[in-house]
Amino acid sequence: MTLPSTSHLLDGQAALVTGAAAGIGESIAITFARHGAKVVLLDRDGDGAARVAAAIAADGGTARAETADVRDPAALAAAVDASIGAFGRIDVLVNNAGAYPRRPFLEMSETEWDDVLAVNLKSVFLCSRLVLPHMVRQGAGAIVNISSVTFFLGMERLAHYVSAKGGIIGLTRVLAREVGRHGIRVNCISPGAIRTESEKQVATVEEANAVIPLQCLKRRIMPDDVANVALFLASGLGGAITGQTLNVDGGWIHY
Ligand SMILES: NC(=O)c1ccc[n+]([C@@H]2O[C@H](COP(=O)([O-])OP(=O)(O)OC[C@H]3O[C@@H](n4cnc5c(N)ncnc54)[C@H](O)[C@@H]3O)[C@@H](O)[C@H]2O)c1
């Protein structure tokens, strides 16, 4: 049996990462580029995406930034077309873009509910629907969706977000069944408490520290921890895995 080279797991492949201007998405884009992928960084923060793309290029990698809001089907279609135009293919899609505003359920407006569902869940439908025809034509591909352990925990003040993240796990399972016959794998990661800049805005240091004793591993879980699992699932190392959700949470939850 020939094992894939572990130094360039994504050599010759093109990957599109949504929400790649910051946090977990930025880390995934950098990790993929270091493993040989040509990376498209899609984000509504075009300047941020361009900054990460420039850092990847300075590191010897290949990357391009696309400005698009994942709620906007036309902008997404244009970004996917531009990506195919530039790299000729998309082998890996990471549906990472997301937002997690906190609000008690009884104060939640219908508008905010719809918006959080659009950013976190409908975006996965829109991006996957645009990219999958290219993967089907190629006869291969991998999609990695980013959910959240809050789905398993049922965290307060996140009813819209938790509902969306549960939907992603369901969509992962259905898509895996529908596209497996084309050699395409669809998997999901549920991060735990990852100390990104956005997480710092919604959770105090005390709140973040309070999670650590609940984890098996008594340390902060970092964006790179999630990126390494995304690399595993996107590459040949995870070649027999599809329809699965992996928790990357230091052992916070056990189911
Ligand atoms: N940080 C955590 O503790 C944690 C835990 C579980 C799950 N997650 C999930 O991981 C993913 C990344 O989270 P993060 O903490 O790195 O967030 P982040 O805010 O640091 O990064 C999110 C990126 O997505 C982009 N983005 C947001 N809305 C967008 C939109 N409508 N269109 C295009 N781009 C958009 C932002 O500009 C940003 O660059 C999200 O799906 C989040 O729900 C995070």
The ligand as an SDF file (V2000), in Angstrom:
LIG
                    3D

 44 48  0  0  0  0  0  0  0  0999 V2000
  -14.0160   30.0910   17.5020 N   0  0  0  0  0  0  0  0  0  0  0  0
  -14.7290   29.1150   18.0500 C   0  0  0  0  0  0  0  0  0  0  0  0
  -14.6640   28.8790   19.2670 O   0  0  0  0  0  0  0  0  0  0  0  0
  -15.6100   28.2530   17.1920 C   0  0  0  0  0  0  0  0  0  0  0  0
  -16.2030   27.1330   17.7960 C   0  0  0  0  0  0  0  0  0  0  0  0
  -17.0340   26.3210   17.0400 C   0  0  0  0  0  0  0  0  0  0  0  0
  -17.2630   26.6190   15.7070 C   0  0  0  0  0  0  0  0  0  0  0  0
  -16.6770   27.7060   15.1420 N   0  0  0  0  0  0  0  0  0  0  0  0
  -16.9580   27.9560   13.7300 C   0  0  0  0  0  0  0  0  0  0  0  0
  -15.7450   28.0870   13.0330 O   0  0  0  0  0  0  0  0  0  0  0  0
  -15.9390   28.9870   11.9380 C   0  0  0  0  0  0  0  0  0  0  0  0
  -14.9130   30.0910   12.0100 C   0  0  0  0  0  0  0  0  0  0  0  0
  -15.0450   30.7320   13.2500 O   0  0  0  0  0  0  0  0  0  0  0  0
  -13.9490   31.7760   13.7730 P   0  0  0  0  0  0  0  0  0  0  0  0
  -14.0230   31.7840   15.2510 O   0  0  0  0  0  0  0  0  0  0  0  0
  -12.6660   31.5190   13.0910 O   0  0  0  0  0  0  0  0  0  0  0  0
  -14.6020   33.1340   13.2540 O   0  0  0  0  0  0  0  0  0  0  0  0
  -13.8990   34.4890   12.7630 P   0  0  0  0  0  0  0  0  0  0  0  0
  -14.9280   35.5560   12.9630 O   0  0  0  0  0  0  0  0  0  0  0  0
  -12.5680   34.6640   13.4110 O   0  0  0  0  0  0  0  0  0  0  0  0
  -13.7070   34.2670   11.2300 O   0  0  0  0  0  0  0  0  0  0  0  0
  -14.8360   34.1370   10.4130 C   0  0  0  0  0  0  0  0  0  0  0  0
  -14.5070   34.6680    9.0410 C   0  0  0  0  0  0  0  0  0  0  0  0
  -15.6950   34.5170    8.2650 O   0  0  0  0  0  0  0  0  0  0  0  0
  -15.9520   35.7360    7.6020 C   0  0  0  0  0  0  0  0  0  0  0  0
  -17.3820   35.8940    7.4030 N   0  0  0  0  0  0  0  0  0  0  0  0
  -18.3310   36.0650    8.3660 C   0  0  0  0  0  0  0  0  0  0  0  0
  -19.5240   36.2360    7.8000 N   0  0  0  0  0  0  0  0  0  0  0  0
  -19.3280   36.1740    6.4580 C   0  0  0  0  0  0  0  0  0  0  0  0
  -20.1820   36.3010    5.3400 C   0  0  0  0  0  0  0  0  0  0  0  0
  -21.4770   36.5460    5.4870 N   0  0  0  0  0  0  0  0  0  0  0  0
  -19.6580   36.1620    4.1160 N   0  0  0  0  0  0  0  0  0  0  0  0
  -18.3350   35.9440    3.9460 C   0  0  0  0  0  0  0  0  0  0  0  0
  -17.4610   35.8290    4.9620 N   0  0  0  0  0  0  0  0  0  0  0  0
  -17.9680   35.9510    6.2100 C   0  0  0  0  0  0  0  0  0  0  0  0
  -15.3990   36.8510    8.4950 C   0  0  0  0  0  0  0  0  0  0  0  0
  -15.1290   38.0320    7.7660 O   0  0  0  0  0  0  0  0  0  0  0  0
  -14.1480   36.1770    9.0480 C   0  0  0  0  0  0  0  0  0  0  0  0
  -13.0320   36.3990    8.2140 O   0  0  0  0  0  0  0  0  0  0  0  0
  -17.3790   29.4780   12.0220 C   0  0  0  0  0  0  0  0  0  0  0  0
  -18.2050   28.6840   11.1920 O   0  0  0  0  0  0  0  0  0  0  0  0
  -17.7280   29.2320   13.4710 C   0  0  0  0  0  0  0  0  0  0  0  0
  -19.0950   29.0900   13.6590 O   0  0  0  0  0  0  0  0  0  0  0  0
  -15.8700   28.5360   15.8590 C   0  0  0  0  0  0  0  0  0  0  0  0
  1  2  1  0
  2  3  2  0
  2  4  1  0
  4  5  1  0
  4 44  2  0
  5  6  2  0
  6  7  1  0
  7  8  2  0
  8  9  1  0
  8 44  1  0
  9 10  1  0
  9 42  1  0
 10 11  1  0
 11 12  1  0
 11 40  1  0
 12 13  1  0
 13 14  1  0
 14 15  2  0
 14 16  1  0
 14 17  1  0
 17 18  1  0
 18 19  2  0
 18 20  1  0
 18 21  1  0
 21 22  1  0
 22 23  1  0
 23 24  1  0
 23 38  1  0
 24 25  1  0
 25 26  1  0
 25 36  1  0
 26 27  1  0
 26 35  1  0
 27 28  2  0
 28 29  1  0
 29 30  1  0
 29 35  2  0
 30 31  1  0
 30 32  2  0
 32 33  1  0
 33 34  2  0
 34 35  1  0
 36 37  1  0
 36 38  1  0
 38 39  1  0
 40 41  1  0
 40 42  1  0
 42 43  1  0
M  CHG  2   8   1  16  -1
M  END
$$$$
